Amino acid sequence: MASRRTGTLKHLSDAVLTEALARAPSDHFIIWNGRPCPAQSGSIRSQALALVAEVWEPVPLRVLLTRAARLSGLSGLDPDTVRSAVRMHQSASQASYFLVRRTLSGDYLAVADVPCPSSGARRLSAGDRILGRAGERFDDTGAANEDQAAGTLRVG
């Protein structure tokens, strides 16, 4: 049976957190599409991603790293491990969280390929728009086309 890493909290000084935040690009964000994703309970990835509760609202990567590092006072998940978990999720089946880069025009583009997003009808490549500056989502058209093909009406 394959082993999995569980998220053990560790003491992280303010200096360690500050240094890790300085290495995180200021234009990187996490976007959750609101759909559940398969996860192993207690894994580092599931603990880290569960800290993003905002649906289709970009959360700065630095905010996620801070949330994870301060789960319990000065203890939490190591920022480098959280970044790795976020990147691993991009290649997971049914990816619901997207690591994106905000452009100067306000669009949010995929940082890495997402072979199997949980919403939308197609694979995403690095550089594809996930969320537009006016709120348009990559899966808006795909979801509408899927519903039309199935002969169903999409509500809400």
N, C-alpha and C positions, 0 to 999 in steps of 0.2 A: 504494500500500500504506500502511495506517495505521501511524503510528509508535507505539511504546510506550515508556514511561519505565522504564528499568532502575534498579535500586536502587544508586545510587552512595553509597558510604559517605562521611560527612563528619565532621570533627572537631566534637565537641559538648562544650563545657565543662560542668563540674558545675553551674555557675550556670544555664546554658541548660536543662539537663535538669531541674533543680529547679524552675525557673519553668514549664516545660511540664507537669511532674507536678502542680503546684499548680492548673493550669487543668483538669486531667482530673478529672471527677467521681469521688469516692471510692466511689460506689455502682454504678459501671459495671464490667462484667465481660465477658469473651469466653468463649463456650462452643463447643467443637468437638464435633460429633456422631460423629466418627471416620470419616466418609466422605470419600473423595477429592473434590476439587473441581477443575474445569478451571482451569488457570492457565498463564500464559506464563512459561516458565522464566526466572528472573532478574529478573522484574518486581518492583517495590516491594511490591505486594500479595502476591505469592507468597512473597517473602522474609519479610515481616512475619508472615503467617499461619502459615508453617512453624514459627515460634517457639512456637506453642501446640501442645504434644504431648499434653496431658492430655485424655482423652476423657470428655465429660459431667462434667467437673470445672471449675467456674467459675474463670477466671484473672482477677485484677483487671486492668483496663485499664492501670493504672499499672505493673504488673509487666511487661506486654507492651511498653509504651513504654520501660521501662528495659532490657529484654532487647534490643530493637531498637537502642536508642541506644548500647549497649555491645557490639555484635557483635565488635568488634576493639579492645579497650582503650578509649580515649576516642573512638573513631570508630564510627559506626553510622548508622542511618536516622533522619532528622529526625522527632521525635515528632508534629508536625502532619501530616506526610505519612503517617505510619503510621495516625493517626486517620482521615484521609481515605480511606486504602486499606480500612480496616475498614468504614467506612460504605458505600463503593462496593460492597464484596462483598455487602452486604445485598440489593442489587438485581440481583446477578448470577444467571445461570441456575445452578441446582443449588447454592445457598448452603449451605455446611457449617459456617460459623462464624457465631455469632450475638452481636451486641452487645446486652447485656441490662442491666437495672437491678435491683438487689436491693432488695426491699421490706423494711419493718420486720418483717414476718411470716416472711421467709426465702424467699419465692418470687422467681424470676428472670423478669422480663417483658421482652419485646422492646422495644427503644428505637425502632426504626423498622420500617416494613413490610418483609416478606420475601416478595416475590411468588412465588418458586420455591425453597422449601427442598428440599434433597436427600433429606430423609426426611420422612415424613408425607404425608398425602393432600390437604393444603389450604394455601392461602396464609395467611401470618401477618400480622397487623396490629400496629401499635405498641400495646403494652399487653397483648398475648396472653401467656399463661404459657408459657415455654419449658421451665423446670425448676421443679418444686415443692419445697417445703421437705423433703418426705419422699422426694425422689428421683424422683418421677413426671415423665416426659418428655412433651412435647407430641405426640411421634410414637408413643407406646406404643399408643394406641387405633387410630390410623391404620394402623400396620404390621400389627396383629392383624387388622383388618378387611380389608386388602388380601390378606393370606395366606389368610383364610377364603374370600374371593371367588374366589381362584385355586385353592382346594382343596389348598393346600400346608400343610405343617407348618413352623413357624418354629423353628429350633434356635439356641440360644445367643443 
